[in-house]
Amino acid sequence: MASVDTEVMTTALHITLITETFPPEINGVANTLGRLCEGLRARGHRVELVRPRQGGDQGVGSDDTLLLCRGWPLPGYPGLQWGQSSMHKLLRRWTRQRPDVLYIATEGPLGLSALRAARRLGISVVSGFHTNFQQYSSQYGLGLLSRMLTHYLRWFHNCSSLTLVPSVSQRLELERRHFERLALLSRGVDSQLFHPGKRLNSLREQWGLRSQDLAIIHVGRLAPEKNLGLLKRSFEHMQTTYPQRRLKLIVVGDGPQRAALEKELPEAIFCGAQRGEALASHYASGDVFLFPSLTETFGNVVLEALASGLGVVAYDQAAAAQHLRHGYNGVLAMPGDETAFCDAAAWLLEEPETLRCVRLNARQHASRQGWAAIVEQFERQLRGACAPELALPDSALLP
């Protein structure tokens, strides 16, 4: 390789990441951003994080790698803050210490002020489409705002040099809505954390399960946009189809719909939000994973369930469309077809060998979906946006 290419590869970037949410908050966006930030820093880049101050930030101050801004409570998401516009603060900071490129992960007032400041200073911007807010609006009784929100999101992302989307289905949907300059940045999974070996018989005993019983598990935020009414229908269909099998529904997560779900599913076990090793053990102690959501841009939990060796039931979109082969390492239903979803879940229980093979194939597939390649691709996309001369050739990132 020529010396100029060596210099390009070793050039560290000053990358600023703007987001409404970040670990230790529990959601797919925070998890993804935490992994990307950690990976970029491990590759020698300077990563500056701009986010709202959250409830657990008492005593935490801003420094060269962190800028905390004021926020408002986010409706429907207790404990999270919606970042306030901070354009003047960002202008002052970035005039003193100019980033090479911004990555704006959320499109609220904080993200908008970062976009405006970047345009004024001539800093390149890459944006990420992480959440289907335009679909969520109808779930929260704001359907009339959906068209306006879509218009705003299209304008916002079309102002950036590149918009990163996590799935092929999401890219096609946004292309139909005239979003421009879209590129795919998928997601990875920590297959050492999420591993079948984390299965705990003691936890299954707490759930009232014997060794031959099956735990039908769901992990995620308990909110209206997650289509959780289908949990009840699909679980009851499995029970009715195979009355000889002893099944238990396990729900991991929290959110505004939890109380209603507990009334609808009195026999289910609600475990609340889990994280880290505890979350990994909850996954691995299950057998079948039900994921009825229709509003995901990706769905990190699908990969986590696959890595944990579960039989995954999902709609054929986002992460499931990318990572599941129907009947091989999971089962799929056409989006919105609830009868097909229920039938797919029941099919997994038809023969013990069927579920065993699907679970083995799930683990094998997920074990190859690490974060390292995702971080490398993200780095290449940021380099390409901030300056053509810093962009890595594709061949430079091949093993």
Stockholm file with secondary structure:
# STOCKHOLM 1.0

chainA/1-399         MASVDTEVMTTALHITLITETFPPEINGVANTLGRLCEGLRARGHRVELVRPRQGGDQGVGSDDTLLLCRGWPLPGYPGLQWGQSSMHKLLRRWTRQRPDVLYIATEGPLGLSALRAARRLGISVVSGFHTNFQQYSSQYGLGLLSRMLTHYLRWFHNCSSLTLVPSVSQRLELERRHFERLALLSRGVDSQLFHPGKRLNSLREQWGLRSQDLAIIHVGRLAPEKNLGLLKRSFEHMQTTYPQRRLKLIVVGDGPQRAALEKELPEAIFCGAQRGEALASHYASGDVFLFPSLTETFGNVVLEALASGLGVVAYDQAAAAQHLRHGYNGVLAMPGDETAFCDAAAWLLEEPETLRCVRLNARQHASRQGWAAIVEQFERQLRGACAPELALPDSALLP
#=GR chainA/1-399 SS CCHHHHHHHHCCCEEEEECSCCTTSCSHHHHHHHHHHHHHHHTTCEEEEEEECCTTCTTCCCBTTEEEECEEECTTCTTCEEECCCHHHHHHHHHHSCCSEEEECCCSHHHHHHHHHHHHHTCEEEEECCCCHHHHHHHTTCGGGHHHHHHHHHHHHHTSSEEEESCHHHHHHHHHTTCCSEEECCCCCCTTTSCGGGCCHHHHHHTTCCTTCEEEEEESCCSGGGCTHHHHHHHHHHHHHCTTSCEEEEEECCCTTHHHHHHHCTTSEEEECCCHHHHHHHHHTCSEEEECCSCCSSCHHHHHHHHTTCEEEEESSHHHHHHCCBTTTBEEECTTCHHHHHHHHHHTTSCHHHHHHHHHHHHHHHTTCCSHHHHHHHHHHHHHHHCGGGCCCGGGGCC
#=GC SS_cons         CCHHHHHHHHCCCEEEEECSCCTTSCSHHHHHHHHHHHHHHHTTCEEEEEEECCTTCTTCCCBTTEEEECEEECTTCTTCEEECCCHHHHHHHHHHSCCSEEEECCCSHHHHHHHHHHHHHTCEEEEECCCCHHHHHHHTTCGGGHHHHHHHHHHHHHTSSEEEESCHHHHHHHHHTTCCSEEECCCCCCTTTSCGGGCCHHHHHHTTCCTTCEEEEEESCCSGGGCTHHHHHHHHHHHHHCTTSCEEEEEECCCTTHHHHHHHCTTSEEEECCCHHHHHHHHHTCSEEEECCSCCSSCHHHHHHHHTTCEEEEESSHHHHHHCCBTTTBEEECTTCHHHHHHHHHHTTSCHHHHHHHHHHHHHHHTTCCSHHHHHHHHHHHHHHHCGGGCCCGGGGCC
//
